[in-house]
């Protein structure tokens, strides 16, 4: 208490408050920008461990007049042989008429089905997406479809909004018609896929249903690709040369990704400037404090106080202030991240975490350690000069 009165009697309270606010805002923006970038990278990438693209032939007047818009076997093989393509597979479409009804909602709709290898689904327990005769038909729906239903279709039809959990509880009747026969299967939502804008059923069900009810073989008009880098120039040139169009995947958000990266960079620069200026105010403020209290410091040294004790006292006060700031930043950022992540998960983006990324914690803790070390050295030098 005595040291506080002696050493801090010359302190300018408003300078300290300004520096605290500056460090708080700067550190918050820095960590927020990093967390936002990490989340956007997950969303833009779609899958966790693969860069997936869905391609089709670009439609034109010629296509509508009878020119083929489907992929031949030779074209599919050509795509698979490209060095920038890790794997490629065709979408298999239903060759029968299909509809679903949900008795609980008095809901009925015609629809289409497709199937792809489970490796491309981007969902948990993809290996369990199977079907055997007599079982319920599991269905995987695009995450985007849930958002369209909740914020577009449901309000206009006075239907309740749904979460992924509530959708899984709905009993669905799947009606299949073809070759003069009709059959109703019990079905249920299995999961939501961030990778594919489609309604997917297991390959086993598609094969069996097409064999029993299929009336006309559907051509392959969509391919799904796992590529090394969705922004590869060679890939882009190949697609342009062949007249193939990206319908979903890494390139679809190329311009948006560039804009987001630029915005994040601007926020990072502003955050670093704020933190830098605020830290400079902190350092100068304590140097000025030491300079103004040099007579008191010399007197304390003459009375038997060791230089290290004074340095620890000044540094401890500084570090307590910064610890409170850093803790406040994490206390504010954590619930913001939780609410943002929960909102995305409710719309089917299950790959998003509810918690701050480990890199955000690492940056915050690492920056705090660097701040402590720099200011400890600055205070030690200032006190040593006075002594």
VMD Tcl script that draws the C-alpha trace (Angstrom):
set ca {
  {0.00 0.00 0.00}
  {2.86 2.36 0.89}
  {4.70 1.62 -2.36}
  {1.49 2.24 -4.30}
  {1.04 5.69 -2.77}
  {4.68 6.62 -3.30}
  {5.23 5.31 -6.82}
  {1.83 5.90 -8.40}
  {1.10 9.39 -7.11}
  {2.20 10.89 -10.45}
  {0.23 8.45 -12.62}
  {-2.20 9.93 -15.17}
  {-5.39 7.91 -14.76}
  {-6.83 8.85 -18.17}
  {-3.70 7.74 -19.99}
  {-3.89 4.38 -18.27}
  {-7.61 4.00 -19.07}
  {-6.97 4.92 -22.72}
  {-4.16 2.40 -22.98}
  {-6.31 -0.33 -21.37}
  {-9.19 0.32 -23.76}
  {-6.83 0.33 -26.74}
  {-5.24 -2.99 -25.79}
  {-8.67 -4.54 -25.12}
  {-10.11 -3.47 -28.48}
  {-6.95 -4.40 -30.37}
  {-6.58 -7.83 -28.77}
  {-10.30 -8.56 -29.25}
  {-10.16 -7.63 -32.94}
  {-6.98 -9.66 -33.43}
  {-8.40 -12.84 -31.88}
  {-11.85 -12.32 -33.42}
  {-10.35 -11.92 -36.90}
  {-8.29 -15.10 -36.45}
  {-11.30 -17.11 -35.24}
  {-13.47 -15.75 -38.06}
  {-10.81 -16.68 -40.62}
  {-10.52 -20.22 -39.24}
  {-14.32 -20.68 -39.29}
  {-14.65 -19.29 -42.81}
  {-11.87 -21.58 -44.00}
  {-13.85 -24.58 -42.75}
  {-17.09 -23.34 -44.35}
  {-15.49 -22.39 -47.66}
  {-13.69 -25.71 -47.85}
  {-16.85 -27.68 -47.06}
  {-15.28 -31.03 -46.31}
  {-12.80 -31.45 -43.50}
  {-10.11 -33.29 -45.39}
  {-10.90 -32.97 -49.09}
  {-11.33 -30.21 -51.65}
  {-14.52 -31.21 -53.39}
  {-15.95 -29.87 -56.63}
  {-19.15 -30.78 -58.43}
  {-19.01 -30.15 -62.16}
  {-21.45 -30.34 -65.04}
  {-21.47 -29.26 -68.66}
  {-22.47 -25.65 -69.18}
  {-25.97 -25.37 -70.57}
  {-26.53 -23.40 -73.77}
  {-29.07 -23.07 -76.55}
  {-27.45 -26.09 -78.22}
  {-28.08 -28.24 -75.13}
  {-31.75 -27.32 -75.08}
  {-32.02 -28.23 -78.78}
  {-30.72 -31.74 -78.32}
  {-26.92 -31.46 -77.97}
  {-25.70 -33.79 -75.19}
  {-25.20 -32.29 -71.73}
  {-24.13 -35.57 -70.15}
  {-20.65 -37.02 -69.68}
  {-19.52 -39.92 -71.82}
  {-17.36 -42.72 -70.40}
  {-14.37 -41.31 -72.28}
  {-14.90 -37.85 -70.77}
  {-15.19 -39.29 -67.26}
  {-11.95 -41.23 -67.71}
  {-10.25 -38.10 -69.05}
  {-11.24 -36.19 -65.91}
  {-9.96 -38.97 -63.65}
  {-6.55 -38.97 -65.39}
  {-5.81 -35.30 -64.69}
  {-2.89 -34.83 -62.30}
  {-4.78 -32.30 -60.17}
  {-7.68 -34.72 -59.60}
  {-7.31 -37.16 -56.71}
  {-10.56 -39.00 -57.43}
  {-13.73 -38.53 -59.46}
  {-17.08 -40.30 -59.46}
  {-20.42 -39.90 -61.18}
  {-23.75 -39.07 -59.57}
  {-26.26 -41.92 -60.00}
  {-29.82 -40.61 -60.39}
  {-33.18 -42.28 -59.82}
  {-34.80 -43.86 -62.87}
  {-38.24 -43.90 -61.25}
  {-40.75 -41.37 -59.92}
  {-40.35 -40.60 -56.23}
  {-42.18 -38.57 -53.61}
  {-42.19 -38.21 -49.84}
  {-44.95 -37.59 -47.35}
  {-44.64 -36.58 -43.69}
  {-47.91 -37.44 -41.93}
  {-47.08 -35.31 -38.86}
  {-47.00 -32.17 -41.01}
  {-49.53 -33.21 -43.63}
  {-46.67 -32.62 -46.06}
  {-46.23 -34.15 -49.54}
  {-43.71 -33.43 -52.28}
  {-42.28 -34.90 -55.44}
  {-38.51 -35.08 -55.39}
  {-35.42 -36.63 -56.93}
  {-32.71 -38.87 -55.52}
  {-29.03 -39.30 -56.22}
  {-26.27 -41.43 -54.79}
  {-22.51 -41.02 -54.58}
  {-19.73 -42.93 -52.80}
  {-19.83 -42.35 -49.06}
  {-16.30 -40.89 -49.05}
  {-17.66 -37.63 -50.47}
  {-20.47 -37.08 -47.96}
  {-18.47 -35.15 -45.35}
  {-20.60 -36.43 -42.45}
  {-19.97 -38.32 -39.25}
  {-20.27 -42.10 -39.51}
  {-20.37 -42.03 -43.31}
  {-19.59 -45.76 -43.32}
  {-22.95 -46.38 -41.64}
  {-24.87 -44.84 -44.55}
  {-26.08 -48.22 -45.86}
  {-29.35 -49.93 -46.66}
  {-30.63 -53.49 -46.63}
  {-34.02 -54.85 -47.63}
  {-36.55 -54.43 -44.82}
  {-34.74 -51.52 -43.18}
  {-35.60 -47.83 -43.14}
  {-34.07 -45.86 -45.99}
  {-31.53 -43.36 -44.59}
  {-31.52 -40.00 -46.39}
  {-28.78 -37.37 -46.45}
  {-29.86 -33.84 -47.34}
  {-27.78 -30.79 -48.18}
  {-27.19 -28.40 -45.26}
  {-28.30 -25.57 -47.54}
  {-31.69 -27.20 -48.03}
  {-32.42 -26.95 -44.31}
  {-31.62 -23.24 -44.35}
  {-33.86 -22.73 -47.40}
  {-36.68 -24.61 -45.68}
  {-36.37 -22.75 -42.36}
  {-36.07 -19.25 -43.78}
  {-37.94 -19.54 -47.06}
  {-40.43 -22.37 -47.41}
  {-41.56 -22.91 -43.79}
  {-42.63 -19.30 -43.05}
  {-44.56 -19.05 -46.33}
  {-46.46 -22.31 -45.68}
  {-47.02 -21.84 -41.91}
  {-44.85 -24.86 -41.18}
  {-42.58 -25.16 -38.11}
  {-38.88 -24.53 -38.42}
  {-36.63 -27.52 -37.85}
  {-33.23 -28.29 -36.39}
  {-31.15 -31.28 -37.54}
  {-32.10 -33.09 -34.31}
  {-35.83 -32.57 -34.80}
  {-35.60 -33.59 -38.47}
  {-34.14 -36.95 -37.45}
  {-37.24 -37.64 -35.36}
  {-39.64 -37.25 -38.29}
  {-41.13 -40.41 -39.78}
  {-41.05 -40.16 -43.58}
  {-42.93 -42.24 -46.14}
  {-40.93 -42.67 -49.34}
  {-43.12 -43.51 -52.32}
  {-41.49 -45.09 -55.39}
  {-43.39 -45.63 -58.66}
  {-42.24 -47.24 -61.90}
  {-42.91 -50.11 -64.33}
  {-46.55 -50.05 -63.28}
  {-45.71 -50.69 -59.61}
  {-45.77 -48.51 -56.50}
  {-44.12 -49.20 -53.18}
  {-43.82 -47.19 -49.97}
  {-40.63 -47.38 -47.91}
  {-40.13 -46.06 -44.41}
  {-37.38 -43.46 -44.39}
  {-35.64 -41.12 -41.97}
  {-33.07 -38.33 -42.13}
  {-29.59 -39.72 -41.50}
  {-27.51 -36.53 -41.60}
  {-26.92 -33.20 -43.34}
  {-24.08 -32.90 -45.85}
  {-22.12 -29.67 -46.36}
  {-20.68 -31.00 -49.62}
  {-23.56 -31.79 -51.95}
  {-26.67 -29.83 -52.93}
  {-28.82 -32.90 -53.37}
  {-31.01 -35.52 -51.70}
  {-28.92 -38.65 -51.31}
  {-29.81 -42.26 -50.64}
  {-27.40 -45.18 -50.15}
  {-25.98 -46.75 -53.29}
  {-27.51 -50.11 -52.28}
  {-31.02 -48.63 -52.26}
  {-30.49 -46.73 -55.51}
  {-29.26 -49.86 -57.28}
  {-32.13 -52.02 -56.00}
  {-34.82 -49.38 -56.70}
  {-33.53 -48.65 -60.20}
  {-33.46 -52.37 -60.96}
  {-37.05 -52.91 -59.74}
  {-38.74 -49.63 -60.73}
  {-36.38 -48.00 -63.24}
  {-38.03 -47.08 -66.52}
  {-35.33 -45.15 -68.33}
  {-31.61 -45.09 -67.70}
  {-30.49 -41.61 -66.70}
  {-27.29 -40.24 -68.26}
  {-24.41 -39.02 -66.12}
  {-24.67 -35.25 -66.04}
  {-22.76 -34.46 -62.84}
  {-19.37 -35.50 -61.51}
  {-17.97 -35.03 -58.03}
  {-14.21 -34.49 -57.80}
  {-11.70 -34.49 -54.99}
  {-8.86 -32.24 -56.13}
  {-5.44 -31.28 -54.83}
  {-6.18 -27.56 -54.87}
  {-9.52 -26.05 -56.00}
  {-7.73 -22.82 -56.97}
  {-5.18 -24.54 -59.20}
  {-4.71 -22.63 -62.48}
  {-4.36 -25.87 -64.44}
  {-7.70 -27.07 -63.07}
  {-9.37 -23.78 -63.96}
  {-7.89 -23.87 -67.48}
  {-9.03 -27.47 -67.98}
  {-12.61 -26.68 -66.96}
  {-12.73 -23.66 -69.26}
  {-11.29 -25.60 -72.18}
  {-13.83 -28.42 -71.79}
  {-16.78 -26.13 -71.10}
  {-17.35 -27.65 -67.66}
  {-19.02 -25.56 -64.99}
  {-18.56 -25.66 -61.23}
  {-21.97 -26.13 -59.62}
  {-20.63 -26.45 -56.09}
  {-17.22 -26.55 -54.44}
  {-14.02 -24.63 -53.85}
  {-14.14 -22.34 -56.87}
  {-17.73 -21.30 -56.33}
  {-16.64 -19.02 -53.51}
  {-13.40 -17.82 -55.05}
  {-14.33 -14.14 -55.32}
  {-16.10 -14.17 -51.97}
  {-13.09 -15.82 -50.36}
  {-10.81 -13.12 -51.77}
  {-13.05 -10.38 -50.38}
  {-13.24 -12.08 -46.96}
  {-9.47 -12.56 -46.89}
  {-9.00 -8.86 -47.68}
  {-11.45 -7.81 -44.96}
  {-9.80 -10.09 -42.43}
  {-6.39 -8.68 -43.40}
  {-7.66 -5.13 -42.87}
  {-9.07 -6.05 -39.45}
  {-5.78 -7.71 -38.49}
  {-3.78 -4.64 -39.55}
  {-6.09 -2.32 -37.59}
  {-5.91 -4.64 -34.56}
  {-2.11 -4.77 -34.67}
  {-1.90 -0.98 -35.00}
  {-4.23 -0.50 -32.03}
  {-2.31 -2.99 -29.92}
  {1.03 -1.51 -30.95}
  {0.00 2.03 -30.11}
  {-1.61 0.95 -26.84}
  {1.46 -1.03 -25.78}
  {3.61 1.97 -26.64}
  {1.40 4.10 -24.37}
  {1.77 1.48 -21.63}
  {5.55 1.44 -21.92}
  {5.91 5.22 -22.15}
  {3.46 5.68 -19.28}
  {5.51 3.46 -16.98}
  {8.78 5.01 -18.12}
  {7.34 8.44 -17.38}
  {6.08 7.15 -14.04}
  {9.56 5.91 -13.15}
  {11.12 9.18 -14.32}
  {8.70 11.31 -12.28}
  {9.20 9.13 -9.21}
  {12.99 8.90 -9.46}
  {13.55 10.79 -6.23}
  {11.16 8.45 -4.41}
  {12.83 5.41 -6.00}
  {16.31 6.58 -4.92}
  {15.00 7.21 -1.41}
  {13.46 3.73 -1.25}
  {16.74 2.21 -2.41}
  {18.60 4.15 0.29}
  {16.10 2.88 2.87}
  {17.02 -0.69 1.98}
  {14.57 -1.65 -0.77}
  {16.27 -3.77 -3.40}
  {16.04 -2.82 -7.06}
  {14.49 -6.19 -7.93}
  {11.69 -5.60 -5.40}
  {10.75 -2.28 -7.01}
  {10.89 -3.83 -10.50}
  {8.65 -6.72 -9.41}
  {6.19 -4.33 -7.79}
  {5.87 -2.14 -10.89}
  {5.77 -5.12 -13.26}
  {3.18 -6.91 -11.14}
  {0.81 -3.95 -11.34}
  {1.27 -3.76 -15.10}
  {0.77 -7.51 -15.57}
  {-2.35 -7.56 -13.40}
  {-3.87 -4.84 -15.61}
  {-3.06 -6.78 -18.78}
  {-4.23 -10.11 -17.29}
  {-7.60 -8.53 -16.55}
  {-7.74 -7.20 -20.13}
  {-6.82 -10.57 -21.69}
  {-9.30 -12.44 -19.47}
  {-12.04 -9.94 -20.38}
  {-11.34 -10.47 -24.09}
  {-11.72 -14.26 -23.77}
  {-14.81 -13.88 -21.57}
  {-16.44 -11.74 -24.29}
  {-15.17 -13.73 -27.27}
  {-16.13 -17.21 -25.99}
  {-19.94 -16.68 -25.84}
  {-19.86 -14.84 -29.18}
  {-18.12 -17.84 -30.74}
  {-20.54 -20.25 -29.02}
  {-23.63 -18.43 -30.32}
  {-22.17 -18.13 -33.83}
  {-21.20 -21.82 -33.90}
  {-24.53 -22.93 -32.47}
  {-26.44 -20.93 -35.11}
  {-24.44 -22.61 -37.90}
  {-24.82 -26.08 -36.39}
  {-28.59 -25.58 -36.19}
  {-28.53 -24.94 -39.93}
  {-26.67 -28.18 -40.57}
  {-23.02 -27.06 -40.64}
  {-21.95 -29.69 -38.15}
  {-18.24 -29.28 -38.89}
  {-18.17 -25.94 -37.05}
  {-16.97 -26.05 -33.44}
  {-18.76 -24.29 -30.59}
  {-15.51 -23.36 -28.90}
  {-12.60 -21.07 -29.63}
  {-9.96 -22.64 -31.81}
  {-6.72 -23.77 -30.17}
  {-4.83 -21.30 -32.38}
  {-6.85 -18.43 -30.89}
  {-5.92 -19.52 -27.39}
  {-2.31 -19.98 -28.44}
  {-2.15 -16.49 -29.99}
  {-3.78 -14.87 -26.96}
  {-1.52 -16.64 -24.46}
  {1.57 -16.16 -26.62}
  {0.87 -12.47 -27.08}
  {0.33 -12.07 -23.33}
  {3.67 -13.74 -22.64}
  {5.45 -11.51 -25.16}
  {3.82 -8.44 -23.63}
  {4.91 -9.48 -20.12}
  {8.52 -10.07 -21.21}
  {8.84 -6.79 -23.13}
  {7.42 -4.70 -20.32}
  {9.48 -6.46 -17.67}
  {12.62 -5.58 -19.60}
  {11.45 -1.98 -20.11}
  {10.69 -1.47 -16.42}
  {13.96 -3.11 -15.36}
  {15.96 -0.77 -17.59}
  {14.04 2.31 -16.44}
  {14.58 1.53 -12.74}
  {18.24 0.64 -13.38}
  {18.84 4.05 -15.00}
  {17.32 5.87 -12.01}
  {19.29 3.78 -9.55}
}
mol new
graphics top color blue
foreach p $ca { graphics top sphere $p radius 0.5 }
foreach p [lrange $ca 0 end-1] q [lrange $ca 1 end] { graphics top cylinder $p $q radius 0.2 }
display resetview
